[in-house]
Amino acid sequence: MSQSNHIEKVAIIGATGRVGKQFAEELLKTGKHTVTAIVRPDTKLASLPAGIRQSSPVNFSDPDQGSLAAALAGQDFIIITLSVTAPPDLHSQIVRAAVAAGVKWIMPNVYGPDVFEKGLHDVEVFANATRQCEEIETLGANYVACVCGFWYEWSLAIGEPWFGFDVKGRRVTFFDHGETKIGASTWAQCGRAVAKLLSLPVGKKEGEEGGACLEDWRNKGFYFKSFRISQRDMLDSLHRVLGTQDGDWEIRRQGTVERMKEGAEELARGERTGFAKMMYSRVFFQSGEGDYEGRREVANGVLGLPEESLDEATKRAVEMVESGWSPFG
C-alpha cells in the first residue's frame, strides 16, 4: 500500500457494471491512480475499460474469500459495486477479505438515497446499508458511503414501479401531488465525484488549514447530486425532449403511503417490482427524507462538479427506452 498522502491504488469490484465502469473510466482519466478490476473466471474482459488492470480470477463462492484477499493485497482503496441479485452475505465476505488484506478505505455498495436518515429505516434495504457501513468501521477500516440519490437515467427508463414513468406508453403515476423533491444523480456525475474525491490528499498536514481531503468523509456519507428534482420536473423535461404536453400522457395519482404498502404486499407475493415500488415511494414521502440536499451539505461545490443539463439526462433515458434496454436481460 502507498505510504504517500494520496490514494494511488484503487480496486473495483464490479468494474463491468454501469456505475463500476463509470468509476473506473473517470479514475483512469485523472492519471493519478492505478485501477484494478477484481474479476471472476467468467468476467467478460472485453467489457472492461481500456487501461484498467485485471486481478487474477477470484472465486467469489469461496466462503473464506482467500483468493479475493490475495487480489486486494496492496490496494489503498476498494470500491464495491454489486448486483441486486448478489448473495446477501457476499458484501460482508468482501469487507472481511479486504480488512484481512490490509485495505484501509472501502466504499460500500450503498449507492442511493441517504441511508443515514433514520426515517428511511422502515425499508430494510436502507437499514441494512447502515449496518454494512458500521461493519467496516467495527473491523478497523474506514468507509466512505456514496449518497447520490437514485440513478436518474436508470430510474426514469426502467418502468413505472421506479420513478412512476412508463415512457414508451406515455403514462405516469404521480406520487401524492408529484411535487416532492428528491436527490438524483447521473452515472457520469457519480464517476466524476468519486474520481475527484480519490484525487484529494488523504489528510491535512499538521498545522494545515483549509482545503478538502479524503479524511473529511471518513466514516461518513459522501453527499453529492446531479439534480434536486420532482416528478413534475421530470415530466416537464420529458415534454421538452419528446415534444409532448400533459394531454398526451395518461396521468394518475397515488398516495406514497398507499403505494409503499402495495409494494410490500407485492414483494411478499414474490413480485420483484414490489421492492422497487416500496423503496421509491418511501423516498418520495412528503416528510422529505429523500431530499438530502435540504438537510446535508453536498460536495458539488467543494469538488467542482459541473452543473448538468436535466434535458440531456432525460434524453439519454428516452434513448435507453427506445433501444429496448432492460437491466433484466
C-alpha positions in Angstrom: 0.0 0.0 0.0 1.1 3.5 -0.7 2.8 5.5 2.1 2.1 8.8 0.4 -0.7 11.2 1.3 -2.7 10.2 -1.8 -4.8 7.2 -2.9 -2.8 5.6 -5.7 -4.1 2.0 -6.0 -7.8 1.5 -6.4 -9.6 -1.8 -6.8 -13.1 -2.1 -8.2 -15.4 -5.0 -7.7 -18.0 -4.8 -10.5 -15.9 -2.8 -13.0 -18.0 -4.0 -15.9 -21.3 -2.8 -14.4 -22.9 0.6 -15.2 -21.6 2.6 -12.3 -18.5 0.5 -11.7 -17.3 1.1 -15.2 -18.0 4.8 -14.8 -15.9 4.9 -11.7 -13.1 3.1 -13.5 -13.1 5.4 -16.5 -13.2 8.6 -14.5 -10.4 7.4 -12.2 -8.2 6.5 -15.2 -8.8 9.9 -16.7 -7.1 11.6 -13.8 -3.8 9.8 -14.4 -3.3 9.7 -10.7 -4.4 6.1 -9.9 -3.6 2.5 -10.8 -7.0 1.0 -11.2 -7.5 -2.8 -10.9 -10.7 -4.7 -11.8 -11.3 -7.6 -9.5 -12.5 -10.3 -12.0 -14.3 -13.6 -11.8 -13.4 -16.5 -14.1 -16.5 -15.7 -16.2 -15.9 -11.9 -16.3 -16.2 -10.5 -19.9 -12.8 -8.9 -20.1 -13.7 -7.1 -23.3 -16.2 -5.1 -21.3 -13.5 -3.6 -19.1 -12.4 0.0 -19.7 -9.2 0.5 -21.6 -6.2 0.9 -19.4 -7.6 -0.9 -16.3 -5.5 -3.7 -14.8 -7.0 -7.1 -14.0 -6.6 -9.3 -10.9 -6.2 -13.0 -11.1 -9.6 -14.6 -11.3 -11.4 -14.6 -7.9 -13.7 -17.3 -6.7 -16.4 -15.3 -5.0 -18.2 -18.5 -4.0 -15.3 -19.3 -1.6 -16.7 -18.5 1.9 -13.2 -17.7 3.2 -12.6 -15.4 0.2 -8.9 -16.3 0.2 -8.4 -15.6 -3.5 -10.1 -12.2 -3.0 -7.9 -11.2 -0.1 -4.8 -12.1 -2.2 -6.2 -10.0 -5.1 -6.8 -7.0 -2.8 -3.4 -7.1 -1.1 -1.6 -3.7 -1.5 -4.6 -1.7 -2.5 -5.2 1.7 -0.9 -9.0 1.9 -1.6 -11.6 -0.6 -2.8 -14.9 0.2 -4.4 -17.7 -2.4 -4.1 -20.5 -2.5 -6.6 -22.8 -5.5 -6.5 -25.8 -6.6 -8.4 -29.1 -6.6 -6.5 -29.1 -10.4 -7.1 -25.8 -10.9 -5.3 -25.9 -13.3 -2.3 -26.9 -11.4 0.9 -23.7 -12.4 2.7 -21.3 -11.5 -0.1 -20.8 -7.9 0.9 -19.7 -8.9 4.4 -17.3 -11.5 2.9 -15.7 -8.9 0.7 -15.3 -6.5 3.5 -13.7 -9.1 5.7 -11.3 -10.1 2.9 -10.4 -6.5 2.3 -9.6 -5.9 6.0 -7.6 -9.2 6.1 -5.6 -7.9 3.1 -4.8 -4.6 5.0 -7.1 -2.3 2.9 -7.8 0.8 4.9 -10.5 2.5 2.8 -13.7 0.9 1.5 -16.6 2.4 -0.5 -19.5 0.0 0.4 -22.3 -1.0 -2.0 -24.8 1.5 -0.7 -25.2 4.0 -3.6 -28.5 5.8 -3.5 -30.6 7.8 -1.0 -29.4 9.0 2.4 -29.1 5.7 4.3 -28.1 7.6 7.4 -31.5 9.2 7.5 -33.2 7.0 10.2 -36.6 7.9 8.9 -35.9 5.7 5.9 -35.0 2.6 8.0 -38.6 1.3 7.8 -37.3 0.0 4.5 -35.0 -2.9 5.3 -32.5 -2.2 2.4 -31.8 1.2 3.8 -31.4 0.0 7.4 -29.1 -2.8 6.1 -27.0 -0.3 4.3 -26.1 1.4 7.5 -25.2 -1.9 9.0 -22.8 -2.6 6.1 -21.1 0.7 6.8 -20.9 0.0 10.6 -19.3 -3.4 9.9 -16.4 -1.7 8.0 -15.7 0.7 10.9 -16.1 -2.1 13.5 -13.5 -4.2 11.7 -11.0 -1.3 11.8 -11.2 0.0 8.2 -12.7 3.3 7.0 -15.8 3.7 4.8 -17.0 6.4 2.6 -20.6 5.9 1.7 -21.7 7.3 -1.7 -25.0 9.2 -1.1 -26.0 10.2 -4.7 -29.8 9.6 -4.6 -31.4 7.3 -7.2 -29.6 7.0 -10.5 -31.6 9.3 -12.8 -31.4 7.6 -16.2 -31.9 4.1 -14.8 -34.9 5.1 -12.7 -36.6 7.1 -15.4 -36.1 4.5 -18.1 -36.8 1.3 -16.3 -40.5 1.5 -15.8 -43.5 2.6 -13.7 -42.5 0.9 -10.4 -39.5 3.1 -10.1 -39.9 6.8 -10.8 -43.5 6.2 -11.8 -43.0 6.6 -15.6 -43.8 4.4 -18.5 -42.1 6.5 -21.1 -43.0 4.2 -24.0 -46.6 4.1 -23.1 -46.8 7.8 -22.2 -48.1 7.0 -18.7 -47.1 8.4 -15.3 -48.2 7.8 -11.8 -47.6 10.9 -9.6 -46.8 10.0 -6.0 -49.1 12.2 -3.9 -49.1 15.5 -5.9 -45.9 14.8 -7.9 -44.1 17.9 -6.5 -41.9 16.3 -3.8 -38.2 17.0 -4.4 -35.6 14.3 -4.0 -31.9 14.0 -4.9 -30.8 12.1 -8.0 -27.6 11.7 -9.9 -26.5 10.6 -13.4 -24.0 7.8 -13.7 -21.5 10.3 -15.2 -21.7 12.5 -12.1 -21.2 9.5 -9.8 -18.0 8.7 -11.7 -16.7 12.3 -11.6 -17.5 12.7 -7.9 -15.6 9.6 -6.9 -12.6 10.3 -9.1 -12.4 13.9 -7.6 -12.8 12.5 -4.1 -10.0 10.0 -4.5 -7.7 12.6 -6.1 -7.7 14.7 -2.9 -5.0 14.3 -0.3 -5.8 11.7 2.2 -5.3 14.0 5.1 -4.2 17.5 6.0 -0.6 18.1 7.1 0.0 19.2 10.7 -1.0 22.8 11.1 -2.5 23.0 7.7 -5.9 24.7 7.4 -8.4 24.8 4.5 -8.7 22.5 1.5 -10.7 19.3 1.3 -9.2 15.9 2.0 -10.5 12.3 2.0 -10.4 12.3 5.8 -13.3 14.8 5.7 -15.6 12.0 4.7 -14.1 9.2 6.8 -16.8 7.0 8.2 -19.5 9.4 6.8 -21.8 9.9 3.9 -20.3 11.4 0.8 -23.2 13.6 -0.4 -23.5 15.0 -4.0 -26.1 15.2 -6.7 -27.0 16.0 -10.3 -30.5 17.2 -9.6 -32.9 18.1 -6.8 -36.0 17.1 -8.7 -39.7 16.2 -8.5 -41.7 14.0 -10.8 -43.3 17.1 -12.1 -39.9 18.4 -13.1 -39.2 15.0 -14.8 -42.4 15.2 -16.8 -41.7 18.7 -17.9 -38.3 17.6 -19.1 -39.8 14.7 -21.0 -42.2 17.2 -22.7 -39.2 19.2 -23.9 -37.3 16.2 -25.1 -40.3 14.4 -26.8 -42.3 17.5 -27.8 -45.3 16.3 -25.8 -47.6 18.0 -23.3 -49.7 16.8 -20.4 -52.6 16.0 -22.6 -50.5 13.4 -24.5 -49.9 11.5 -21.3 -52.1 9.4 -19.0 -51.5 10.9 -15.6 -52.8 9.2 -12.5 -52.0 9.9 -8.8 -51.4 7.6 -5.9 -50.5 8.3 -2.3 -47.0 7.4 -1.3 -48.2 5.6 1.9 -50.7 3.5 0.0 -48.1 2.8 -2.7 -45.4 1.7 -0.2 -47.9 -0.7 1.4 -48.9 -2.0 -2.1 -45.3 -2.6 -2.9 -44.7 -4.5 0.3 -47.6 -6.7 -0.5 -46.4 -7.4 -4.0 -42.9 -8.2 -2.7 -44.4 -10.7 -0.2 -46.1 -12.4 -3.2 -42.7 -12.7 -4.9 -43.1 -9.9 -7.4 -39.7 -8.2 -7.6 -41.2 -4.9 -8.9 -42.8 -4.6 -5.5 -39.4 -4.0 -4.0 -38.8 -1.0 -6.3 -42.3 0.4 -5.7 -41.9 0.2 -1.9 -38.4 1.7 -1.9 -39.0 4.5 -4.3 -42.4 5.6 -2.9 -40.8 5.7 0.6 -38.1 8.2 -0.6 -40.8 10.4 -2.1 -42.7 10.7 1.2 -43.8 14.3 1.7 -41.9 14.3 5.1 -38.8 14.9 3.0 -36.3 12.1 3.8 -35.4 11.8 0.1 -34.4 15.5 -0.1 -30.9 15.1 1.4 -29.7 18.4 -0.1 -32.2 20.2 2.1 -30.5 18.8 5.2 -26.9 18.0 4.3 -24.0 19.8 2.7 -23.4 18.4 -0.7 -19.8 18.2 -2.0 -20.6 19.6 -5.5 -19.0 23.0 -4.9 -16.0 21.7 -2.9 -15.1 19.2 -5.6 -16.0 21.5 -8.6 -18.6 19.1 -10.0 -20.3 20.5 -13.1 -23.9 21.7 -13.4 -25.7 19.2 -15.6 -28.4 19.5 -18.2 -31.6 17.8 -17.0 -32.9 17.6 -20.5 -29.7 15.9 -21.7 -30.0 13.3 -19.0 -33.7 12.8 -19.8 -32.8 12.4 -23.5 -30.4 9.6 -22.5 -33.1 7.8 -20.6 -35.5 8.1 -23.6 -32.9 6.7 -25.8 -32.5 3.8 -23.4 -36.2 3.1 -23.6 -36.3 3.4 -27.4 -33.4 0.9 -27.7 -35.3 -1.7 -25.8 -32.9 -1.6 -22.9 -33.6 -3.6 -19.8 -31.3 -4.5 -16.9 -33.1 -7.8 -16.6 -31.9 -9.2 -19.9 
